[in-house]
Each structure stands twice: as structure tokens, then as C-alpha cells.
Amino acid sequence: MIKFSKQQLKIPKMMRPVYLVTGGMSEFRRAFPEKRTEELCVEALTMAAEMINMTPAELKSYIHTCYYGHFADHFGDQLLGESVIHDRLGLDPLGNIGVKTGGATGGSTLWEAVKAVASGYSDCALALGWERMDEVPTDEGNHLISCAADKDWETPLGHIYTGYYAVMAQKYWQVYGKSEDSFRKTMAEIAVKNRGYAYHNPFAQGGMKITVEDVLKSPVVAYPLRALDACLMSVGSACCIVADEKTAFKMCKNPLLVYVAAGTHTLRPADRRDMEIPLLPNETKNTYKDLDKRFPGGELYPGFTGFLAARMACYYAYRMAGIYDPCEDFDLVELHDAFTISDIQSYEDVGIRPYGEGRTYVESGDCYVTNPKTGKPGKLPANPSGGLIGCMHAVGATGLMQVCELMLQIWGRHAEVHGDAKRWKSFGKTKPKDWKDLQVKGAKRGLAISHAGVGSHVTATIVVDPKHQLKGGKA
């Protein structure tokens, strides 16, 4: 059984508060034959500058250290891609370093930038990520992504990540979904929601109006997962700029507090050691005292159906930011919906619902911007961006895109950016006549989960309007 020392469970402390000053992103597509990676990164940095009424040159004058994330050198056929991007952005000779943690790369890149500022090493740091996934065929791309798995322990389970998640989905469906057809429909509802939200997002690759039946009739990739249950393979870039308090307020009028924590777990998903469930602030031992009786087969934790890394990242991050109950303290979340099943798993790992009850978050309507059952605002909207299923999964940029979306929501500028007809046109698109404003009214605090593999590395990023910082959320 895994046991933790008191020192290992110590809540991280920052030497000083860190603020999210701005962020930006390019459009996301399956392919950009007309654009180089460097151009997409320039677009992300340019948007970040525009958001705070600066020129790119003015913004760059504040940056001291740079962190760059991309998943695989194979995709762009370029080793040390971070040096190439750094040069093209005109940031030489500043120090820079590359970050690679699989699907969590975007979140990990921000984690490193935040620590640089929190420690006092830098007053302002850039976190920028990208992925170039259009220079290889889809099947080869899936193979390259699957190389991040443990070749001895994971690869025999499925050979590509859809295969890995399919096995987890089967187990989860059996234990917590009790093999009910209704649970499979709940999974499909996630795909309908997220692709539907992406329909209103000009940056998004996969926005579309679909139905539950469309999902259930789409081709099987690895049972029970179908094509419309899966995230996108994307090309694009996103970035965030973080700074200390003095610098942040010099750069813009309304910077946001940011906290990032991380957790990891074994690449051997079928060989996970049992342990007591690490409790989040809104949970007690009684929360799970009868878990095995309510869900036979679910008595071992973390087992094969949850992500301990996500639970640990939130264990630290919630206490850093003063979060007690995610459903009450957050106004929206951007979760790593690589597959519809991983979305449900994440609901439980981050404490939105107790383990075994993730489906109720969807079925209650709480996860929608507008609850379809009541017509009123959802209690805790999830993935208004469209998430990985609807918006993008340009791996190195994904975690940063999520944080940019939180930033826009908390600034109250979501509609300004997503509803701009000129932006749609600049991307070669026409703004839909039935476009909807997905601004979460009064958003003050948000959570983003950036996730790798079958939970091998996860970061939890919390973005907070400093006027609404919770008690105990001290840096």
C-alpha cells in the first residue's frame, strides 16, 4: 500500500504571489499547410499583447525567462524546437528551456513559469506551447503519441491511447455505470455538449451540432469509444504571461492570481498499488466508507478507473488557493476531455463529484453554461471552450489554451473575443448566425486540468480574480 510522509503532503508555498497578466492563442486546425509553426506562435504572442493594449515589442520588453512546451519532436521533424521558436519570436539571448510531459505539457510549461516568478528568479516569464500534428498521417500520429506509454506495461493493453482508455471505460462502465445503456448515453452527451460549444468558438477545430445518436452511431475506434467520443489532433499555439504583483499591475489593470500544482502516477495502469483515497477539503472519510457496497468492484483505490495524479494536483492546488468545495468556489472549469470517459473520471478526481458519481454532474445539467433541464445557468459549467473534443488538442498548447479561456471568462471578455466577426473572418470562417454568448456571468474563479497519458502527469491551474480571493488563499 502507498503511504505518504507528512513532508510529502506539505502544501507548496510560493515566496510571493504570481499573476496571470495576459494570454493568447492561434486558430486551431487539423492542418496548416500555408503556415509555419513559428507563425502560429507569433500569432499567440501577438494576441497576448493585444489583450493588454501593447505591441508585441512592448510585451517582450518585460519578459525575463521563457518556457516552451511541445509534446514530440517527431511531429515537426525538429529537435530542440524551443530554440527555433525562441529565436523566431525575437527573444534571444534570454534564457529558455523546453518542457515535455506528454498531454500535460501545456500545464507543466505554465507550472515552470509560475515557479520562476514565485521564487524571485524572474519578475515576468513566458509560457508558450505548440504542436505540429499535420506533417504525419493520423495513424502515424497516434503511434507517435502512444510512444509516451510504458512499452512494457501499457502498450500491450491497446497500442494507441484510445485502446488504453477503452479498457478503462469498460471497467468504469461495469463498476460505476453498472453496465447500463443510460451511462453510455451520458458519455455521448459530453461529446454533444463540447462539440456544440466549440461551434461558437472561432479558434476551434471541431465545432459541430450533433446528437447523442450521432455519437452512438459513429465508427467504433476501440469499444466502447467511438470516433465522436475522442479528442482532436490539432495544430496551433497558445501562451500565457505571468509576473510578480508589481510588474503585473504595471503591465495591465486587472491581472489575475494564478496557482499551479502537479501530481504524477505510474505508467503501469494495470499495476497500481492500493492506497487510501487522498481527501480533498470538501471530503471526509465517511464520503467513501461504503463505496464498495454501493459499487462492488470499486473498493480498491486508485484502481483502474481514476487518476491519482489529478487528485494529488488538486490536493495541493486547492489548499494553496483556499478552495474548499469546487462546486461552490469555482465558477467554471476547463477539464482534459481527451475522451468522454476521461471527462467523467476527472469530475471525481477533482472533487466535483465523489468517486463513482461522476455521471450525475452531466445528468443534473450542472456542467452546462445553461442547464438544459431548468433553462437557468448551470452550477459549474465545464469546457465552454469546447475542450479537447470540440476545440483542439494541439498537445503542447492545450493546457495553456485552457488557462487563456479561463482568463477571458474571468475578465468578462469571452464574448468580445469569441463573438468578434472580424476574428472569424480572419480565420477564413463566417460567424454563425445562431452564435451564442457562452460567457459565464460573474465568473471569479476557474480551474484547468492538464493531463498526460492515462494520468501519468497532471497539473491543476487555478485562476482567481484577486478581488475574490478566498480566505486562506495566500501565496
C-alpha positions in Angstrom: 0.0 0.0 0.0 1.2 3.5 -0.9 1.7 5.7 2.2 2.8 9.4 2.3 5.0 11.1 4.8 3.9 14.3 6.4 6.6 16.1 4.4 5.3 14.8 1.1 1.8 16.1 1.8 3.1 19.6 2.7 1.2 22.2 0.8 3.5 24.1 -1.6 4.3 27.7 -0.7 5.3 30.5 -3.1 7.7 33.1 -2.0 5.5 35.8 -3.5 2.1 35.9 -5.4 2.1 35.2 -9.1 -0.3 36.9 -11.5 -1.5 35.9 -14.9 -1.1 39.1 -16.9 -2.3 38.0 -20.3 -2.6 35.2 -22.8 -3.2 34.4 -26.4 -3.7 31.7 -29.0 -3.7 31.0 -32.7 -6.6 29.4 -34.5 -6.5 25.5 -34.2 -6.9 23.3 -37.2 -6.1 19.7 -38.3 -3.6 21.2 -40.8 -2.0 24.5 -41.6 -0.2 23.8 -44.9 0.2 27.5 -45.5 1.7 28.4 -42.1 4.9 27.5 -40.3 4.9 26.7 -36.6 6.8 29.9 -35.9 4.0 31.9 -37.4 1.4 30.3 -35.2 3.5 31.0 -32.1 3.8 34.6 -33.2 0.0 34.8 -33.6 -0.4 33.6 -30.0 2.1 36.1 -28.6 0.6 38.9 -30.7 -2.9 38.2 -29.3 -1.5 38.2 -25.8 0.0 41.7 -26.4 -3.3 43.0 -27.9 -5.3 41.8 -24.9 -3.5 44.4 -22.7 -3.1 47.1 -25.4 0.6 46.5 -26.0 2.6 45.9 -29.2 4.5 42.6 -29.2 7.7 44.5 -28.8 6.4 46.3 -25.7 5.2 42.9 -24.2 8.6 41.2 -24.9 10.4 44.0 -23.1 9.0 42.7 -19.8 9.9 39.0 -20.4 12.9 37.7 -18.5 12.7 33.9 -18.8 10.9 31.6 -21.4 9.4 28.2 -21.1 8.3 26.3 -24.2 6.2 23.2 -24.4 5.7 20.7 -27.2 4.9 17.0 -27.0 7.1 15.4 -29.6 10.0 16.5 -31.8 8.8 13.8 -34.3 5.8 15.9 -35.4 7.7 18.9 -36.5 10.8 17.0 -37.6 12.8 19.4 -35.5 14.9 18.6 -32.4 15.2 21.4 -29.9 12.2 23.2 -31.3 12.1 25.5 -28.4 15.3 27.2 -29.5 13.9 27.7 -33.0 10.7 29.3 -31.7 12.6 31.4 -29.1 14.8 32.8 -32.0 11.8 33.5 -34.3 10.0 35.3 -31.5 12.9 37.6 -31.2 13.7 36.7 -27.6 17.3 35.7 -27.9 19.5 35.9 -25.8 17.1 35.4 -22.9 17.2 32.0 -21.1 14.8 29.4 -22.3 14.1 25.7 -21.7 11.8 23.1 -23.3 9.2 21.2 -21.3 7.8 17.7 -22.2 5.2 15.9 -20.0 3.0 14.2 -22.6 -0.5 15.5 -22.8 0.1 17.7 -19.7 2.9 19.6 -21.4 0.9 22.9 -21.6 0.1 22.9 -17.9 3.6 21.8 -17.0 5.1 24.7 -19.0 3.0 27.1 -17.1 3.9 25.4 -13.8 7.6 26.1 -14.5 7.0 29.7 -15.5 4.9 30.3 -12.3 7.7 28.8 -10.1 10.3 31.1 -11.8 8.3 34.1 -10.8 7.3 32.8 -7.4 10.9 32.1 -6.5 12.0 35.6 -7.4 14.3 34.3 -10.3 12.2 36.3 -12.8 9.7 39.1 -12.5 8.0 38.2 -15.7 8.0 34.8 -17.6 6.6 33.5 -20.8 4.9 30.1 -21.1 4.3 29.1 -24.7 3.3 25.8 -26.2 2.5 24.4 -29.7 2.1 21.2 -31.6 2.6 20.4 -35.3 0.5 17.3 -35.9 -0.2 17.7 -39.6 3.0 16.6 -41.1 2.3 12.9 -40.4 -0.7 10.7 -41.2 -3.2 10.2 -38.4 -2.3 6.6 -37.8 1.4 7.5 -37.5 0.5 10.4 -35.3 -1.4 8.1 -33.0 1.6 5.8 -32.9 3.9 8.6 -32.0 1.6 9.7 -29.2 1.4 6.2 -27.9 5.2 6.1 -27.6 4.7 8.1 -24.4 3.3 5.0 -22.9 5.3 2.4 -21.0 6.2 0.0 -23.8 6.4 -3.0 -21.3 3.3 -2.4 -19.3 0.9 -0.1 -21.2 1.5 -0.8 -24.9 0.2 -4.4 -24.7 -3.2 -3.1 -23.4 -4.1 -1.2 -26.6 -1.2 0.2 -28.7 -2.8 3.6 -29.0 -4.3 5.8 -26.3 -7.9 5.1 -27.5 -7.2 1.5 -26.7 -5.9 2.3 -23.2 -8.9 4.5 -22.4 -11.3 1.9 -23.9 -10.2 -0.7 -21.3 -10.6 1.9 -18.5 -14.0 2.8 -20.0 -15.1 -0.8 -19.9 -14.1 -1.2 -16.3 -15.7 2.1 -15.2 -18.9 1.3 -17.1 -19.1 -2.0 -15.5 -18.4 -0.9 -11.9 -19.8 2.7 -11.7 -22.1 2.7 -14.7 -23.4 -0.7 -13.7 -23.3 -1.7 -17.4 -26.4 0.5 -18.0 -27.2 1.8 -21.5 -28.0 5.1 -19.9 -24.4 5.6 -18.8 -23.2 5.2 -22.4 -25.7 7.9 -23.4 -24.4 10.1 -20.7 -20.9 9.8 -22.1 -22.3 10.7 -25.5 -24.0 13.8 -24.0 -20.5 15.1 -23.2 -19.4 14.9 -26.8 -22.6 16.7 -27.9 -22.1 19.5 -25.4 -18.4 20.1 -26.0 -18.6 20.0 -29.8 -21.7 22.2 -29.6 -19.8 24.8 -27.5 -16.9 24.7 -30.0 -19.4 25.6 -32.7 -19.5 29.1 -31.1 -15.6 29.4 -30.8 -13.7 30.9 -33.7 -10.5 29.3 -32.6 -11.9 25.8 -32.5 -11.2 23.0 -34.9 -14.1 20.7 -34.3 -17.2 22.7 -33.6 -20.4 21.0 -34.8 -24.0 20.4 -34.0 -24.5 16.7 -33.3 -26.9 14.5 -31.3 -26.4 11.6 -28.9 -27.5 9.3 -31.7 -24.8 10.7 -33.9 -22.2 9.8 -31.3 -23.5 6.3 -30.7 -23.6 5.6 -34.5 -20.1 7.0 -35.2 -17.5 4.4 -36.0 -16.0 2.3 -33.2 -12.4 3.1 -32.6 -11.9 0.9 -29.5 -15.1 -0.3 -27.9 -16.9 1.3 -26.2 -15.3 4.5 -27.5 -16.4 5.8 -30.9 -15.0 8.4 -33.2 -17.1 11.2 -31.7 -16.0 10.3 -28.2 -12.4 11.2 -28.9 -10.5 14.4 -28.9 -8.9 16.1 -31.9 -5.5 16.0 -33.3 -4.6 19.6 -33.8 -2.1 22.2 -34.9 -1.8 25.5 -33.1 -0.2 27.5 -30.3 -1.1 29.2 -27.1 0.7 31.3 -24.5 0.4 32.9 -21.0 2.5 35.6 -19.4 3.0 35.6 -15.7 4.6 38.2 -13.4 5.0 39.3 -9.8 2.5 41.8 -8.4 4.4 45.0 -9.0 5.2 44.1 -12.6 1.8 42.6 -13.3 -0.1 45.8 -12.3 2.4 47.8 -14.3 1.6 45.8 -17.4 -2.2 45.7 -17.1 -5.1 47.0 -14.9 -6.6 43.7 -13.9 -4.1 40.8 -13.7 -5.4 37.6 -12.2 -3.8 35.5 -9.4 -2.6 32.1 -10.6 -1.7 28.9 -8.7 -0.4 25.7 -10.3 0.3 22.3 -8.7 1.2 18.9 -10.1 0.9 15.2 -9.5 2.1 12.1 -11.2 1.3 8.4 -11.2 2.7 5.2 -12.7 2.7 4.4 -16.4 1.7 0.9 -15.3 -2.1 1.4 -15.1 -2.8 -2.3 -14.5 -0.2 -2.5 -11.7 -1.4 0.3 -9.4 -0.8 -0.2 -5.7 -3.7 0.2 -3.4 -3.9 3.2 -1.0 -6.3 5.3 1.0 -8.1 8.0 -1.1 -6.3 11.4 -0.5 -9.2 13.6 0.6 -10.0 17.0 -0.8 -11.1 19.7 1.6 -14.8 19.0 0.9 -14.5 15.3 1.7 -14.3 13.2 4.8 -13.5 9.6 5.5 -17.3 9.0 5.6 -17.5 10.1 2.0 -16.2 6.7 0.9 -17.0 4.4 3.8 -19.5 2.4 1.8 -18.0 2.8 -1.7 -17.5 -0.9 -2.1 -21.1 -1.7 -1.1 -22.6 0.9 -3.5 -20.3 0.0 -6.3 -19.0 -3.6 -6.0 -15.6 -3.8 -7.6 -14.7 -0.2 -6.7 -13.1 -0.8 -3.4 -9.5 -0.5 -4.5 -8.1 3.0 -5.0 -6.8 4.2 -7.3 -7.5 1.1 -9.2 -8.1 1.3 -13.0 -10.8 3.9 -13.1 -9.3 7.1 -11.6 -6.4 9.4 -11.9 -4.4 9.7 -8.7 -2.2 12.4 -10.4 -5.2 14.7 -10.8 -6.3 14.0 -7.3 -2.8 14.9 -5.9 -2.5 18.1 -8.1 -5.9 19.3 -6.7 -4.9 18.2 -3.2 -2.1 20.7 -3.3 -3.7 23.4 -5.5 -7.0 23.7 -3.6 -5.2 24.3 -0.4 -2.8 26.8 -2.0 -5.7 28.8 -3.3 -8.1 28.5 -0.4 -10.5 26.3 -2.4 -12.9 24.3 -0.2 -15.7 23.0 -2.4 -15.0 23.1 -6.2 -18.8 23.2 -7.0 -19.2 26.3 -4.8 -15.8 28.0 -5.1 -15.3 27.7 -8.9 -17.5 29.4 -11.5 -16.2 27.3 -14.4 -13.7 24.5 -15.2 -11.8 23.5 -18.3 -11.1 19.8 -18.0 -9.0 17.5 -20.1 -11.6 15.6 -22.0 -9.3 13.5 -24.2 -12.2 11.1 -24.3 -15.7 11.3 -22.9 -14.9 8.7 -20.3 -11.8 10.6 -19.1 -14.0 13.7 -18.6 -16.3 11.7 -16.2 -13.2 10.3 -14.4 -11.9 13.8 -13.9 -15.1 15.1 -12.3 -14.4 12.7 -9.5 -10.6 13.2 -9.2 -11.1 17.0 -8.8 -13.9 16.6 -6.3 -16.8 17.9 -8.4 -18.5 14.7 -7.5 -17.4 11.8 -5.2 -15.8 8.8 -6.8 -18.5 6.7 -8.5 -20.9 9.5 -9.0 -19.3 11.5 -11.9 -22.2 10.8 -14.2 -24.6 12.9 -12.1 -22.6 16.1 -12.9 -23.7 15.7 -16.5 -27.2 14.3 -15.8 -28.0 17.1 -13.4 -27.2 19.7 -16.0 -24.7 21.4 -13.6 -21.9 21.1 -16.2 -23.7 23.3 -18.8 -23.5 27.0 -19.3 -27.3 26.9 -19.4 -28.8 23.9 -17.7 -30.9 22.1 -20.3 -33.3 20.8 -17.7 -34.1 24.1 -16.0 -33.1 26.8 -18.5 -31.2 28.5 -15.8 -27.4 29.0 -15.5 -25.5 25.7 -14.8 -24.0 25.5 -11.4 -20.5 24.8 -12.6 -20.1 25.0 -16.4 -17.4 22.7 -17.9 -15.4 23.3 -21.1 -17.3 26.3 -22.6 -14.3 26.5 -25.0 -15.4 23.1 -26.4 -12.5 21.4 -24.7 -10.2 18.9 -26.4 -13.1 17.1 -28.0 -14.5 20.3 -29.7 -11.9 23.0 -29.7 -8.4 21.4 -30.0 -5.7 19.1 -28.7 -2.5 20.6 -30.1 -0.8 18.9 -27.2 1.9 21.3 -26.1 -0.6 24.2 -26.3 -3.7 22.5 -24.7 -3.1 23.4 -21.1 -2.3 26.9 -22.0 -5.4 27.3 -24.2 -7.5 26.2 -21.2 -6.0 28.9 -19.0 -6.5 31.6 -21.7 -10.1 30.6 -21.8 -10.4 31.0 -18.0 -8.7 34.4 -18.3 -11.2 35.6 -20.8 -14.2 34.4 -18.8 -13.0 36.0 -15.5 -12.2 39.2 -17.3 -15.7 39.1 -18.8 -14.3 39.3 -22.3 -15.3 35.9 -23.6 -18.0 37.3 -25.9 -15.8 40.2 -27.0 -13.2 37.8 -28.3 -15.3 34.8 -29.4 -18.1 36.9 -30.9 -15.9 39.2 -33.0 -16.9 38.7 -36.6 -13.6 40.1 -37.8 -11.8 37.4 -35.9 -14.0 34.7 -37.5 -13.3 36.3 -40.9 -9.5 36.4 -40.3 -9.6 32.7 -39.7 -11.5 32.2 -43.0 -14.7 31.4 -41.2 -18.2 33.0 -41.1 -19.6 33.8 -37.7 -22.7 31.6 -37.3 -26.0 33.4 -37.4 -27.1 31.5 -34.4 -23.9 32.3 -32.5 -24.3 32.1 -28.7 -22.6 34.1 -25.9 -21.1 31.5 -23.6 -19.8 34.0 -21.1 -20.3 32.6 -17.6 -21.9 35.5 -15.8 -19.9 36.9 -12.9 -17.0 34.4 -13.2 -14.4 35.0 -10.5 -12.5 31.7 -10.2 -11.7 28.8 -12.5 -9.9 25.5 -12.7 -7.9 24.0 -15.6 -6.7 20.4 -15.6 -3.9 19.5 -18.0 -3.5 15.7 -18.2 -1.0 13.2 -19.7 -1.3 9.6 -20.7 -3.6 7.6 -18.5 -2.9 10.0 -15.7 0.9 9.8 -15.6 1.3 13.6 -15.1 -1.4 16.2 -14.3 -1.4 19.8 -13.4 -4.1 21.8 -11.8 -4.2 25.5 -12.5 -6.4 27.9 -10.5 -7.1 31.4 -11.9 -8.6 33.9 -9.5 -9.8 37.5 -9.7 -7.7 39.0 -6.8 -10.8 40.9 -5.6 -12.4 37.5 -4.9 -9.5 35.6 -3.4 -10.8 33.1 -0.8 -9.7 33.1 2.8 -6.6 31.0 3.2 -5.6 31.6 -0.5 -2.4 33.3 0.4 0.7 32.9 -1.7 
